[in-house]
Amino acid sequence: MGLTLGAIVFNVPDTTSASAFWSQALGYTQQAGNHDFLIPPAGASTRLHLDSSDRTHLDLWVSADTTVAAEVARMEGLGARLVEDWTYPEDADFTVMEAPDGILFCLIET
């Protein structure tokens, strides 16, 4: 295969604060000399999920060594907020949050 997914690009109002939030939330490193590019930790991979009825967002899978509740608290500590008015299906395995830059993301129980 000649192509690989190199990056997911978000349009944000302030790249400095968005870079600080997303690098801390995901454990990514800001590229030297350009905080607009965030480098994943070694061995990390990113999936691309296509959905015709959903808005652009990140699905963040919660690892087995923590809980969704712990990650919600950690994200809130970084400035994110729970999206209170979201309509969840009965069997929802996700929690919708909003980053300080306005980007929605889901914490997924794995």
C-alpha positions as CSV (number, residue, x, y, z in Angstrom):
1,M,0.0,0.0,0.0
2,G,1.4,3.4,-1.0
3,L,-0.5,5.5,1.5
4,T,-0.7,5.7,5.2
5,L,-2.7,8.1,7.4
6,G,-0.2,10.7,8.3
7,A,-2.3,13.1,10.4
8,I,-5.8,14.1,11.4
9,V,-6.1,17.9,11.0
10,F,-8.4,20.0,13.2
11,N,-9.4,23.6,12.5
12,V,-9.0,25.3,15.9
13,P,-9.2,29.0,17.0
14,D,-6.0,28.9,19.0
15,T,-3.2,26.4,18.1
16,T,-1.2,27.1,21.2
17,S,-3.8,26.2,23.7
18,A,-5.1,23.3,21.5
19,S,-1.6,21.9,21.3
20,A,-1.2,22.1,25.1
21,F,-4.5,20.3,25.7
22,W,-4.2,17.5,23.0
23,S,-0.5,16.8,23.8
24,Q,-1.4,16.3,27.5
25,A,-4.6,14.4,26.8
26,L,-3.0,11.9,24.4
27,G,0.6,11.8,25.6
28,Y,1.8,13.2,22.3
29,T,4.9,15.4,22.0
30,Q,4.9,18.8,20.4
31,Q,7.3,18.9,17.4
32,A,10.5,20.9,18.1
33,G,10.1,24.3,16.6
34,N,6.4,23.9,15.7
35,H,3.8,23.2,18.4
36,D,1.1,22.8,15.7
37,F,2.4,19.3,14.9
38,L,1.9,16.7,17.6
39,I,4.0,13.5,17.5
40,P,2.4,10.2,18.8
41,P,4.3,8.1,21.3
42,A,6.4,5.2,19.8
43,G,4.2,2.3,18.6
44,A,1.0,4.3,18.7
45,S,-1.3,4.0,15.7
46,T,-4.4,5.9,14.6
47,R,-7.5,4.5,13.0
48,L,-9.7,6.4,10.7
49,H,-13.5,5.9,11.3
50,L,-15.8,7.1,8.5
51,D,-19.4,7.8,9.3
52,S,-22.0,9.6,7.1
53,S,-24.2,10.8,10.0
54,D,-21.7,11.9,12.6
55,R,-19.6,15.0,13.0
56,T,-15.8,15.0,12.9
57,H,-14.4,13.9,16.3
58,L,-11.9,11.7,18.0
59,D,-12.7,8.3,19.5
60,L,-10.3,7.9,22.4
61,W,-10.1,4.3,23.7
62,V,-9.7,4.0,27.4
63,S,-6.9,1.5,28.2
64,A,-7.4,-1.4,30.6
65,D,-5.3,0.1,33.3
66,T,-7.8,3.0,34.0
67,T,-11.5,3.7,33.8
68,V,-13.8,6.0,31.8
69,A,-14.6,7.9,35.0
70,A,-10.9,8.4,35.7
71,E,-10.2,9.7,32.2
72,V,-13.3,12.0,32.4
73,A,-11.8,13.5,35.5
74,R,-8.3,13.8,33.9
75,M,-9.8,15.5,30.8
76,E,-11.8,17.9,33.0
77,G,-8.6,18.7,34.8
78,L,-7.1,19.7,31.5
79,G,-10.0,22.0,30.7
80,A,-12.4,19.7,28.8
81,R,-16.1,19.4,29.8
82,L,-18.8,16.8,29.6
83,V,-21.4,17.4,26.9
84,E,-24.5,17.2,29.1
85,D,-27.1,17.4,26.4
86,W,-26.0,14.5,24.3
87,T,-28.6,11.8,23.5
88,Y,-27.0,8.4,24.2
89,P,-28.3,5.1,22.9
90,E,-29.3,2.6,25.6
91,D,-26.2,0.5,25.1
92,A,-23.7,3.4,24.9
93,D,-20.1,2.5,25.6
94,F,-18.9,6.0,25.2
95,T,-18.9,9.4,26.9
96,V,-19.0,12.6,24.9
97,M,-16.7,15.5,25.9
98,E,-15.7,18.8,24.5
99,A,-12.1,20.0,24.5
100,P,-11.3,23.6,25.4
101,D,-10.9,24.3,21.6
102,G,-14.5,23.2,20.9
103,I,-13.5,19.8,19.4
104,L,-15.8,17.0,20.5
105,F,-14.3,13.7,21.4
106,C,-15.6,10.4,22.9
107,L,-14.1,8.3,25.6
108,I,-14.7,4.7,24.6
109,E,-14.9,1.8,27.1
110,T,-12.8,-1.1,25.7
